[in-house]
Amino acid sequence: MTDNQPTPDGVLRLINGYWATGVLGAAAAHSLFTHLENGADTAARLAARARISERGAQALLDGLVGVGLVELSEGRYRNTPEASTYLVDGRPASLSSFAQLKLKHMGALTGLPDVVRAGGPVTDPTTEVADNPHWEEVVPAIAAQSVPAATVAAEVLQLAGAGEICILDVGGGSGIYSAIWLETNPAARATQLDWEPINAIARRLLTERGVADRFTTIDGDLHTTDFGTARYDVALYSHIAHQEGPEQNIEVFTRLRDCLKPGGALVVCDYVVDDDRGGPAFPLIFASEMLLKSQQGSTWRQSEYRDWLVKAGFEEISFHAAPPATLVVAR
């Protein structure tokens, strides 16, 4: 090859991207990042600690070095700062359970060519129902993803000094936002609206974190349940807009505007793309998941959120980075 001719390395890395998902998911399943953090710094030590084969431990270590999550120095392995923060079991923002969950989802991507041709799911999605037992696995696994955004939102809203406020979390899932916000503000109270099986999961989390006495739940569907009028100081709509179409989002935003007290704020957290759809990278890639799993969902542009919120009656709209998500605050 000539010096200016591209190599196939980048393309091959993308084609074989499922290897990274597999290595990461398998490593998380055996708590390798946790064992590395606790000093198991060779393949032999890691194998003994995790009770796996030494050959398997070496293969996973090689893969983790290859994807940039583990560092090797003088024959010793250690987590990168990124792995230490986000993949060690038990840490607040740990994505270890989510890595294991995505390992199970890899097979669904084989249907993407047909979905692209059809413009949406070729079979009826069955996950978005209240009684699906997968919520027990999915909801806790994705909770950690919201820890950074919930923390940023608390700072943007200055919740620590907000006093006795009432919060509504629509479709709140694990309840992680309520947990973090109630810890930030000991005078605040929060209500989560979601399906009954999911609310049960949230109540367990809030109990574990010692703030369940200021947390209540409403069992229902966000599309049909009344939010009330001038009842809340803050409302939250996190990672729902991407699975809804424009008209549905405007309708929900309008009802959320009505449920807020004068001066109240709506916080929308989602994967938002630039107006020219040139970035950021993660939201752009996530659009394909919405094509695969939803009839109308997508990763929407900033201008679309602004337009919908204005139509819903909001006047002040601002955007705040919470990578890989974006916070939209409307008043």
C-alpha positions, 0 to 999 in steps of 0.5 A, a space after each residue: 500500500 502507498 503511504 496515502 492509501 487507507 488501510 482496512 483496520 478501521 473498517 474491520 474494527 467496526 465490522 467486528 464490533 460485536 467482539 467488543 460487546 462480547 468481551 465486555 459483557 463476558 468480563 462484566 459477567 465474571 466481575 473482572 473489573 472488580 477483581 482487577 480493582 482489588 489487585 488481581 493483576 495477572 491472568 493467573 490471579 484473575 482466573 483464581 479470583 473469578 474462578 474461570 480458566 486462565 486461558 479465558 482470563 488471558 483472552 479477556 484481558 487481551 480483548 480489554 487491552 485492545 478496546 482500551 479498558 485495561 492497561 498493561 505495564 511490566 506484565 501487570 494489568 489494571 483498569 483504566 480510569 474509565 473502567 474503574 469508574 463505570 465497570 466496577 460492581 457496586 459503584 454508583 455509576 457502574 454499567 456492569 449489569 448493562 454490559 451483560 444485558 446488551 450481550 443478550 441483545 446482539 442477536 436482534 441486530 441481524 434483523 436490521 436490514 429488513 427493518 431499514 427496508 420497512 422503515 420500522 419493526 417488522 414484528 410487533 414490539 412486545 417489550 413495552 407492556 406493563 407485565 413483561 418480566 424483563 423489567 426486573 432485569 432491564 430497569 436496574 441494569 440501565 439505572 446507572 446510565 442516569 446517574 451523571 445526568 441526574 447529578 448535572 440536572 440537580 446542579 442546573 436546577 440548584 435543587 440543593 437550596 430549593 427548599 420544599 419542592 414537589 417533583 414529578 418523574 414521568 416514566 421514572 423507571 428505577 427511580 434513580 433521579 428521585 433518589 439522587 434529587 431527594 438526597 440532594 434536597 432533604 426537604 423535597 418530595 418526589 412522585 413517580 408515574 410508571 407501571 406498577 411492576 416498575 414502580 415496585 422496583 423504584 420503591 426498593 431502590 429508594 428504600 435502599 437509599 434511605 429516602 423512601 419516606 419522601 417518595 410516592 408512586 402512581 401506577 399508570 400509563 403516561 399517555 393516559 394518566 392525568 398529571 394534575 394541574 399546577 401541582 409540581 415545581 419540577 417535572 422530569 421526562 427522561 429517555 422517553 421522547 426518543 421512543 415517541 413521535 412528534 405529536 405524542 411528545 407535544 401532547 405529553 409536553 403540554 400536559 406536563 406544562 399544565 401540571 407545573 406551578 408558575 415558574 416550574 421547570 420541565 427537565 427532558 433528558 435524552 440523546 439529542 442530535 445537532 440540528 444538521 445531524 452531524 453529531 454527537 456520535 452516540 445519539 446518531 448511532 442510537 437512531 438505528 435502535 429506535 428504528 429497530 424497536 419503535 414505530 415512530 421513535 428517533 433521536 430528535 434534533 435540538 430544534 425539534 425539541 425547542 419547537 415542541 416545547 414552544 407549542 406546549 406553552 414553554 417560553 424559556 428553553 436551554 440545553 445542557 451537556 450530560 454526555 452521552 445525553 443532553 438535558 433540556 430545561 424548559 420553563 
